[in-house]
Amino acid sequence: MGAKDSVAVVNYPTKTITVIVPFAAGGTTDTIARLLEKSAQKQFGQPFVVVNKPGGAATIGMNELAGANPDGYTIGVVPVSVMLQPLFGPTRYHYPTALEPLAKVASAPAVVGTLASQPWQNIRELVEYAKKHPGEIKFGHAGLGTSGHIAGEAFAKEAGIDIVQVPFKGDSEALAAFLGGHIQLMVAGTLSPLKEHVKNGTIRLLGVAEEKRLTVPGFENVPTLQEQGINVSFSFWNGMGAPKGLPAAEKAKLANGLKEMINDPAFKKDMTDIGLTVEYLGPDEFSDQWIKDNAKLTKIVKETGIADLIAAQKK
């Protein structure tokens, strides 16, 4: 390494860092990026600029991230569901190997919600109604193959009901259609978009597609799907990633900075306020979970036939 290279590494970053969000503005991944954006200047001496690239169930944004120059100036918020997209049809990149983990930010349990004006008080009542009215109930989600879609399809399959999935370009779009009464259920990739509407009584949460109940204050009483006899549980998360091939020095600086930002009490409080639980992991530990969860989710969607179902819906 010559003197010029050494100087370049020491000085990094010398310009704005772009943060790609693979969903529309207003959703969970977008909110994570904008909360991190608040402390970027202080942490790195350079700002984060959030760029939304919605569509294709996060693949449009992730293609942009995977194809970016691995120089530390383009990073992105990576949802676990994007790892599965190559199972559902051709993708430009194999995301589990084309992206490099920098930090796990938060766990994001998928939740099933309905409008409070609907008659179903719990999952059992919903299932009973759906069995008597096959194909009548529509559920919205953030895009084909996203965590909400996977959880919704797994729920329908396990419960033996016929409900119709409706894809959107993100949780915020799905929520607008849901509140407008165009769909009867919303399976969100996290509590975040529904939280305030649950608090004000507009939306009723029926279940959580996680192994454990929510830990968000005020939402600990929402039962899991498993508690209600539906054997569906996932471990969904959002993390920060970069294109593969990031130089070691830039990666270390990014990883260390993100660690400080994610573990900052103010960031944790902001995340709790929107319904997310911060669960920081560094690059090595996050890489282990990245690989393990990809294998686990791959097994689930293949064995249940969800992969084939989603592939067919994409055609």
FIKOLTOR-922638 format. One record per residue (C-alpha): x, y, z; residue in one letter. Coordinates in steps of 0.1 Angstrom, whole numbers, padded with zeros to 4 digits, always signed. Layout:
REM FIKOLTOR-922638
XYZA ...
REM end
This chain:
REM FIKOLTOR-922638
+0000+0000+0000M +0015+0033-0010G +0014+0066+0009A -0015+0079-0012K -0036+0048-0003D -0028+0052+0034S -0040+0088+0033V -0072+0079+0015A -0080+0053+0042V -0072+0076+0071V -0093+0103+0057N -0124+0082+0049Y -0151+0093+0046P -0144+0125+0027T -0178+0129+0012K -0215+0120+0017T -0224+0084+0023I -0255+0072+0004T -0279+0049+0023V -0302+0029+0000I -0336+0020+0013V -0353-0007-0008P -0389+0004+0001F -0410+0036-0002A -0406+0064+0022A -0425+0061+0055G -0420+0024+0061G -0398+0007+0087T -0366+0004+0067T -0369+0040+0057D -0374+0051+0093T -0343+0031+0105I -0322+0049+0078A -0335+0083+0088R -0329+0077+0125L -0293+0068+0117L -0291+0098+0094E -0296+0121+0124K -0262+0112+0140S -0241+0104+0109A -0225+0139+0106Q -0214+0137+0143K -0202+0101+0140Q -0184+0103+0106F -0179+0140+0099G -0200+0134+0068Q -0238+0132+0063P -0259+0102+0053F -0282+0108+0024V -0311+0084+0023V -0322+0073-0012V -0355+0053-0016N -0355+0027-0043K -0388+0009-0039P -0403-0020-0059G -0396-0056-0068G -0400-0067-0032A -0368-0048-0023A -0348-0062-0052T -0346-0029-0071I -0329-0012-0041G -0307-0043-0033M -0296-0045-0070N -0284-0009-0067E -0266-0017-0035L -0250-0049-0047A -0239-0033-0079G -0225-0002-0062A -0187+0006-0060N -0175-0011-0028P -0157+0020-0016D -0177+0027+0016G -0198+0055+0001Y -0229+0033-0006T -0245+0013+0021I -0281+0002+0026G -0307-0011+0050V -0311-0048+0043V -0343-0067+0054P -0339-0105+0060V -0366-0112+0035S -0344-0100+0006V -0322-0130+0012M -0350-0152-0001L -0357-0134-0033Q -0335-0157-0055P -0358-0186-0044L -0388-0169-0060F -0374-0163-0095G -0344-0149-0113P -0326-0121-0096T -0297-0100-0108R -0277-0109-0077Y -0276-0137-0052H -0281-0113-0023Y -0268-0135+0006P -0234-0136-0011T -0234-0103-0031A -0239-0082+0000L -0217-0078+0030E -0231-0075+0066P -0221-0044+0086L -0245-0045+0116A -0277-0060+0127K -0300-0032+0138V -0333-0046+0150A -0356-0075+0152S -0388-0070+0133A -0415-0095+0142P -0443-0097+0115A -0477-0089+0129V -0513-0096+0117V -0537-0067+0120G -0573-0060+0111T -0594-0029+0114L -0611-0026+0147A -0644-0024+0128S -0640-0060+0116Q -0658-0087+0138P -0627-0109+0144W -0613-0106+0180Q -0586-0132+0176N -0570-0156+0151I -0595-0184+0158R -0625-0162+0149E -0607-0150+0117L -0599-0186+0107V -0635-0197+0113E -0648-0168+0091Y -0622-0175+0064A -0632-0211+0062K -0668-0202+0056K -0659-0174+0031H -0630-0187+0010P -0612-0161-0011G -0632-0132+0005E -0605-0119+0028I -0576-0100+0012K -0543-0094+0031F -0519-0067+0021G -0481-0067+0025H -0450-0048+0015A -0442-0068-0017G -0440-0104-0031L -0416-0124-0010G -0412-0098+0018T -0415-0109+0054S -0451-0099+0057G -0460-0119+0026H -0441-0149+0037I -0457-0148+0072A -0492-0143+0056G -0488-0172+0032E -0474-0194+0060A -0503-0185+0083F -0529-0193+0055A -0512-0226+0047K -0510-0237+0084E -0545-0226+0092A -0559-0243+0060G -0577-0211+0048I -0579-0194+0014D -0571-0157+0017I -0559-0135-0012V -0526-0117-0010Q -0522-0081-0024V -0487-0068-0028P -0477-0031-0024F -0444-0012-0027K -0439-0010+0010G -0457-0010+0044D -0468+0026+0040S -0487+0019+0007E -0502-0012+0022A -0513+0007+0052L -0531+0034+0032A -0551+0007+0013A -0558-0011+0046F -0570+0020+0064L -0591+0028+0032G -0609-0006+0036G -0595-0020+0003H -0580-0050+0022I -0593-0067+0053Q -0559-0078+0068L -0525-0064+0069M -0495-0086+0076V -0467-0060+0083A -0431-0069+0085G -0430-0051+0118T -0452-0034+0143L -0439+0001+0133S -0464+0011+0106P -0494-0001+0127L -0484+0011+0162K -0501+0045+0164E -0533+0032+0148H -0534+0003+0173V -0530+0028+0201K -0558+0050+0189N -0581+0020+0184G -0583+0020+0146T -0565-0013+0142I -0566-0045+0162R -0536-0068+0163L -0545-0105+0161L -0511-0121+0164G -0473-0120+0161V -0455-0144+0137A -0425-0147+0161E -0414-0173+0187E -0419-0148+0215K -0444-0120+0222R -0435-0084+0214L -0414-0066+0240T -0425-0031+0230V -0442-0014+0260P -0479-0016+0258G -0479-0045+0232F -0468-0074+0254E -0503-0088+0255N -0505-0095+0217V -0504-0134+0215P -0481-0152+0191T -0497-0172+0163L -0482-0203+0180Q -0501-0196+0212E -0533-0195+0191Q -0526-0230+0175G -0510-0218+0143I -0475-0232+0141N -0458-0202+0124V -0428-0184+0138S -0400-0165+0121F -0370-0145+0131S -0371-0114+0109F -0346-0085+0112W -0333-0054+0095N -0296-0047+0093G -0270-0026+0075M -0251-0040+0045G -0227-0029+0018A -0216-0043-0016P -0192-0072-0013K -0155-0064-0014G -0154-0034+0009L -0118-0026+0019P -0109-0037+0054A -0102-0002+0068A -0134+0014+0054E -0154-0016+0066K -0139-0013+0101A -0146+0025+0103K -0182+0020+0090L -0188-0009+0114A -0174+0009+0144N -0194+0040+0136G -0227+0021+0131L -0221+0003+0164K -0219+0036+0183E -0250+0050+0165M -0271+0019+0170I -0262+0015+0207N -0268+0051+0214D -0296+0055+0240P -0314+0082+0220A -0315+0059+0189F -0327+0030+0210K -0355+0051+0224K -0365+0064+0190D -0367+0028+0178M -0387+0016+0207T -0411+0046+0201D -0418+0033+0166I -0422-0003+0178G -0388-0019+0170L -0364-0036+0194T -0327-0028+0189V -0307-0060+0187E -0272-0049+0176Y -0247-0074+0162L -0213-0066+0147G -0202-0077+0113P -0189-0112+0123D -0218-0122+0146E -0243-0107+0121F -0226-0126+0093S -0232-0159+0113D -0269-0150+0118Q -0272-0138+0081W -0261-0173+0070I -0281-0193+0097K -0314-0174+0091D -0311-0176+0054N -0307-0214+0057A -0337-0216+0081K -0360-0194+0061L -0350-0212+0029T -0359-0245+0044K -0393-0232+0056I -0404-0216+0024V -0393-0246+0003K -0408-0272+0025E -0441-0254+0029T -0444-0248-0008G -0444-0210-0002I -0414-0206-0026A -0434-0222-0054D -0465-0202-0045L -0446-0169-0046I -0427-0178-0078A -0461-0185-0094A -0475-0152-0082Q -0446-0133-0097K -0452-0146-0132K 
REM end
